[in-house]
Amino acid sequence: MAKLDGNPYENLANAIIINACNDYRNALKKIKRNPNNKDALSEALELERFFHSPWYGTLTTIDGDFIIRKLRAEIADGR
């Protein structure tokens, strides 16, 4: 787990993003095991919309597509 020091608002923003990354990673794992899992597909699409949303842009300057690519690569590599 990431260490959260300093600004409480920044800590909250980081926690939201970390949670979204963990949820996206889990959804991708479910899709990898069962490509027809509609719930996992829906969750992954919802999280991709979050990574492209103005709200996400308010929380961080990290490119949402970068996060999506990294997590997809992680799951594809079996990590």
Phi and psi in degrees as a GROMACS rama.xvg file:
@    title "Ramachandran Plot"
@    xaxis  label "Phi"
@    yaxis  label "Psi"
@TYPE xy
-69.0427  143.084  ALA-2
-81.4136  129.023  LYS-3
-111.409  103.981  LEU-4
-120.221  164.656  ASP-5
86.7648  -135.926  GLY-6
-63.6338  121.254  ASN-7
-63.9417  -31.4519  PRO-8
-69.9252  -39.5557  TYR-9
-65.6958  -39.6346  GLU-10
-60.7219  -42.7216  ASN-11
-64.305  -45.1153  LEU-12
-59.3003  -45.3968  ALA-13
-62.875  -40.863  ASN-14
-64.3044  -38.9866  ALA-15
-62.7035  -44.9428  ILE-16
-68.2529  -42.2393  ILE-17
-60.1746  -43.1037  ILE-18
-62.9917  -43.3385  ASN-19
-62.6749  -40.1731  ALA-20
-63.1267  -44.8041  CYS-21
-63.0582  -41.7148  ASN-22
-65.2738  -41.37  ASP-23
-64.929  -44.2137  TYR-24
-57.3852  -45.8217  ARG-25
-64.6818  -40.5605  ASN-26
-62.8318  -42.5872  ALA-27
-63.3982  -38.3901  LEU-28
-62.7671  -42.34  LYS-29
-63.7289  -40.6339  LYS-30
-65.6931  -38.5622  ILE-31
-63.1258  -40.1191  LYS-32
-72.5774  -36.3192  ARG-33
-144.061  93.2002  ASN-34
-60.3516  -15.522  PRO-35
-95.733  8.80596  ASN-36
-72.1808  98.3767  ASN-37
-64.2573  -35.5931  LYS-38
-64.9421  -44.3646  ASP-39
-66.8888  -40.0762  ALA-40
-62.0326  -43.9853  LEU-41
-63.3745  -43.1335  SER-42
-63.8516  -43.3632  GLU-43
-61.9092  -43.306  ALA-44
-65.1836  -40.0302  LEU-45
-61.9077  -42.0777  GLU-46
-69.6742  -35.2487  LEU-47
-63.669  -39.1395  GLU-48
-61.6864  -40.5265  ARG-49
-59.7687  -45.4908  PHE-50
-65.5541  -16.0355  PHE-51
-106.226  4.08945  HIS-52
-85.7627  157.721  SER-53
-60.1829  -34.1496  PRO-54
-60.0305  -45.3307  TRP-55
-59.6108  -43.8564  TYR-56
-63.1969  -26.2305  GLY-57
-73.1654  -32.8682  THR-58
-78.9362  -30.7816  LEU-59
-156.366  162.667  THR-60
-100.068  -0.213  THR-61
-71.2454  128.531  ILE-62
-61.2266  125.78  ASP-63
-61.5777  -36.6672  GLY-64
-64.5214  -34.0953  ASP-65
-61.1118  -46.2704  PHE-66
-60.7298  -47.3149  ILE-67
-59.5657  -47.683  ILE-68
-60.4385  -45.082  ARG-69
-63.3524  -43.9375  LYS-70
-69.4291  -38.835  LEU-71
-61.8988  -42.9492  ARG-72
-64.0293  -40.6319  ALA-73
-59.2666  -46.0931  GLU-74
-71.1347  -39.0071  ILE-75
-62.4507  -34.4763  ALA-76
-79.6817  -3.37284  ASP-77
83.0472  17.3631  GLY-78
